[in-house]
Amino acid sequence: MNVQIAVDVGGTFTDLVLQESSGQIRTYKAPTTPGRIVDGILNGVELIADDFGLDRRELLRKCTRFACGTTAATNAILEKTYATTGLICTEGFRDILTVREGGKADTYTIAIDYPEPYIARHLTHGVRERMNSEGGVETPLDESQAIEAISQLRALGVESIAVCLLWSIANPSHEIRIGQLIEKHWPGIPFSLSHQTSPTLREYRRTSATAIDASLKPLVSRTVNELEARLRDAGLEGVLTLMASSGGQTAVDEVIARPINLCLSGPSAAPVSARTSIKAENEETCNAIVVDMGGTSFDISIIDDWQIPMHREGIIDGHVFGVASVEVKTIGAGGGSIARVDSGGFIHVGPESAKSVPGPACYSRGGTRPTVTDANLVRGFLDAGNFAGGTMTLDLAKARAAISEHVAESLDLSTEEAASLIGLSVEQNMVAAIDEITIKRGVDPREYVMVAGGAAAGLHAVPIARELGIKRIFVPPVAGVLSAFGILVSDIKSTFSRSVPLSTNAFDFAKANEALATLVGEAEAYLDRMKAPAGSREIQFSAEARYRGQVWQISLPFDMRRFESQADLQRLVEAFHQLHEKLYFVRSSDPVEFTEWTVVAIGKLPSADLKYGGAPSLPVAEKTRRSVYMRELGGSREIRVVDGTQLAPGTVVQGPALIDQPLTTIVLYPSTKATYSANGGVWIDLH
Amino acid sequence: MGSESLLQELSPPEVGIDIFTMVVLRRRFEAIIGEMINALFKSGRSGVLNTAMDFSCSLTDANFQSISLAQGLPVHVGAIDLIPRAVVDKFGTDIHPGDCFVNNSGYLGNTHCADFTVCAPVFVDDSIAFYVIARAHLGDMGFPTPTTYGPRSRDVYEEGLILPCVRIQKGYKDVPEVIDICRANIRVPDQFYGDYLAVLSAVRTGESRLKSLCGKYGADVVRTFVDEFQNYAERMARTAISNLPKGRLSKEMLYDSETELYPTGIPIRATIEVDPDEELITVDLTGNVDNLPLGINMTESTTTAACMTAVLNVLGADVPRCTGSFRRVKLVLREGAAIGKPKFPAATSAATTNLCHALIPHIQSMFADLRGDLGTAYGTIGMPGSCAVVSGNDPRGDRPFVNQLIMGYWGGPAMSGHDGWLTYGSGASQGILWQSSVEVVEQQQPIIIEKLEVRCDSAGAGQWEGAPGAECVIRPRSGAVRFMVNSASRDHPPQGVAGGTSAAPMQIARLDRDGQRSELPISVDAVIDVGEKLVSEGCGGGGFGDPLDRDADRVLQSVLAGRVSEERAKSIYGVVLVGDGAHRKLDYTATRECRAGMRRGASA
């Protein structure tokens, strides 16, 4: 027997998914060990080994592939524990990271502090040099000044260097030269050059990406090398891969060279997970809004006709990381979100969170302010005696007191009504976040399925879907370990770009074809390094395009390796018109400009016939009845509670009902119907 | 406010709208405006539009009540109701589905002539339920010279194309004559038409979404929600005002003059009266000077928006910006005053910037006199040279260009507890504008930006420091480029309050081929040749509180960040540093002694 293992290290739990050679999937959860994440991973492996009656070394010997998602990069940025990094930029532009791109999240909030730059100004050195927008040299590089900058950064004790010069995307020679000078004058110091890290227009985005990349190099190489060493030590002989922001896996060496690709390591797997789960249901189409709801955050991603949209506007803690990543929108909304009523009598839920300490009032850890979890308990959606897989007992009286004091009394509502209002409000925040991502993508949610994963998914999925006009919800069998399963089933993937500005006015076919050929060459070389079999390879193309005069590009996918004729170009242009029209309702007769060309290299996993469930046993098993408060039922009613672990395929549960699953409860409102699939997934139809 | 009366207001018996519906509909309206903005943002053409976000989308109900203004430029949306009012005043019952009206007249409720404002009625059940409005600052609006602001214009006839609230679409189709007139007057007709389509796409998106909303929830429910939301906003404003101290204050400041009428500066006067018992704030501007023979006269729209912005800034971010909260602010304006309502044919093309930039912090600063932790210092007044409207011919492609740059529009005011926000600009936008990317600017215009960095010692000092201005150097690449700027803040830079100091003056200069510097006037219209450079030195924002009370470590950080020189750290802040360059550290003992000495000197 051979096995494959995927791991997603979260803040609280380390999720593991195992695939046997038969295609059987098994899921596990182990507590995360903060500061020593490899311990948590190995504990999880131990758990699996116990399940199979093997010792850990035996299990790892049988493991042909170990795929890992890690928040190491994300946490380093959030907690500002990244390396002290120096920045070398074009003289006269030392404040790029401070200025960012202007704008402010809320127009009317003026009593706030301006955010600090990712790299402090005193660690930033300008060097005399200048390219123009066509790549011509306006001012030659002053090498002595560059050497001086390197030596000053050394004296300041930086641990890594980022280099980003204006227009290095049009002519990288000065950046390359500075890279050589760093190697010569300070051999061994890690550094990143912007034209390699993120070859994209706009100096802030490129500088930010390069700064983040350089700052992560020491830490990522340390943690990833440790991970590999300890896994090898424990007996792993198979391939070790890491989940990248692109929604695909890549090799350890690639991650160490470009750690910025780890920025969205875990969340980027969620849509991949959803897509595979939907495919396993034998669905013919896949248009989905994927939501992952936990205790503190709510992540949203999209699947559009089996495709997972990518973007370059990913942000962590206010810093743009710039490289192509799966578009995931995150808001601070979850079980811990706190509810309050303002002086005008309006309710607000979040963004303030009780987190896990002091936590919701019902956790009895000292929290006194009402949270979403308190509201769900008061409404009867949660079982006080059996929370988080039975690991915790909740205090209903404390939840009622908090809601009553802070919400119900000031609005003159009953405690149950107030709990409903808290639920509705947080659901509206979630709806607004989904609106934002779907509007931006030109997606009409009514034509999409909602895939719900995470511990809080089942509690809020139906009202959110109803508000958005979504008619079907799918809770996959792997909902509790959504991202880990995505890591297991994601392909090998990496993205390669060049900034080659071309216009339909005077389209230079040779230049375009040369750029595409170079990129395809890089892609093939990558797939060679990844040892991807020839038959598994796929190359995807896209261009960043806009009408002349516009400054924001949109990503335009196309399927030509070369542009042979005017007709090929016309096909590309027509595709742009259609995309623009879909997104913004209008098309124009202006020339189309292409700023950047991108090739995605994919090595597809061998297809496997995955088997999800264990052997299902019983027809509808009614556990008990519970009193819940639903406005749709006109108040408090006893409704039935079904044991979700015991349902046979094809079983239909009519709402109103609660389906208890080990890690979540699915709340079926009236006029909904849940159907169990052969894989153990739950399809909820809304009428 | 007791919960009993509150509930009654939230749930009027005749319609029965409850707080659950309130929560849902509030989100829906925000989403609709978000969709309008997104439609406009990504498909606009001119740089100022699709990089700087110098546009706004809004909506009102049939009674001209605005709903959510949270997402627009303060100066754009603070009096948005004037736009549909102008449509109804002019067209009465002759308003039909598929109509769309365009207005750029400061006499018909618009902000200033460069703001191209379109408004479409939304019909539900054969009657108007809403108006949707999109306003965008275009790169060119047919001004006599290639700019969009004319601070030196003497009357409206020197301000170019006027669109006095006319129908631009009928039955969802363009009125070709109006488009033709626009195209014939605007220097970049294709760019204009692209921008028009973007603005139109915003209002049509809003129209279709509002119709669906009324279909889903019922027009009566939605209408009631709008009324109830105003009541809620008014309650929020009332509570905020009731917590302010009672008082009446008058204050005058001087604004950089370009008219012989006021050789030392144009006075700006305001009186505020805060009445916490009545829960009302009155702003009286009637004491201001008569309309000036300049384009800086404010319009009714910008005067109103400026006052609302300033007062609501003091009331806090939680109070919704809409008709309901505006009911707690009483404005007393005079027709024919430079700050008030313009008297025809006064010029108003710079009504959103110069005096408007001054008026907003002027009102805010008065609250600091009322209570020490309220209000703000003054932020940037007038545009720096790095926000020039540039024009010329681009040899790459041999085509004319005209566009406004938004770079180095910094210099936010300090306030109690917070240093100024760097990319704040003025109170008309308070940080919402995006700053142009240097690379995008150079791709779209044949110019090279040689420098764009914090200007050292430009910010006003204080316990809370103003944000610095920008130092920017621009040169043409291959042909002369015309720069037009409406600056200010030179003779009268942004002031500090509560013991904070003023910011450095704003400067704009020409460097000739030999590097000789010559200052340019406040209103710049200069052709810079190849080999010459334009130097822009932005003022910072004013400081708040006594500089000697500033945390010494923050002073060190400002020095390390290049914002404050070591000399100024010592002479103004009394902070003594040791070491060189990036290795500098605080000398605690010397700092304590220095500060003590300065305090004794001040009290002596």
Interface residues (C-beta under 8 A of the other chain):
Chain A: E91 G92 F93 R94 D95 T98 V99 R100 E101 G102 G103 K104 D106 T107 Y108 T109 I110 A111 I112 D113 Y114 A120 R121 H122 L123 R130 N132 S133 E134 E138 Q152 L156 L166 W167 L201 R202 E203 Y204 D342 S343 G344 G345 F346 I347 E409 S410 L411 D412 L413 S420 L421 L424 S425 Q428 N429 V431 A432 D435 E436 I439 K440 E467 P501 N505 Y547 G549 Q550 V551 W552 I554 H580 L583 Y584 F585 V586 S588 D590 R631
Chain B: M1 S3 E4 L6 L7 E9 L10 I19 F20 M22 V23 V24 R26 R27 E30 A31 G34 E35 N38 A39 F41 K42 S43 G44 R45 S46 G47 N50 T51 A52 M53 A70 Q71 G72 L73 P74 D190 Q191 G194 L197 A198 S201 R204 T205 Y232 A233 R235 M236 T239 A240 L312 N313 A317 D318 R321 T376 R396 G397 I406 Y409 W410 G412 M415 G417 H418 D419 G420 W421 L422 T423 Q430 G431 I432 L433 W434 Q435 S437 V438 E439 V440 E442 Q443 Q444 I448 I449 E450 K451 L452 E453 V454 A467 V473 R477 L560 A561 G562 G581 A582 H583
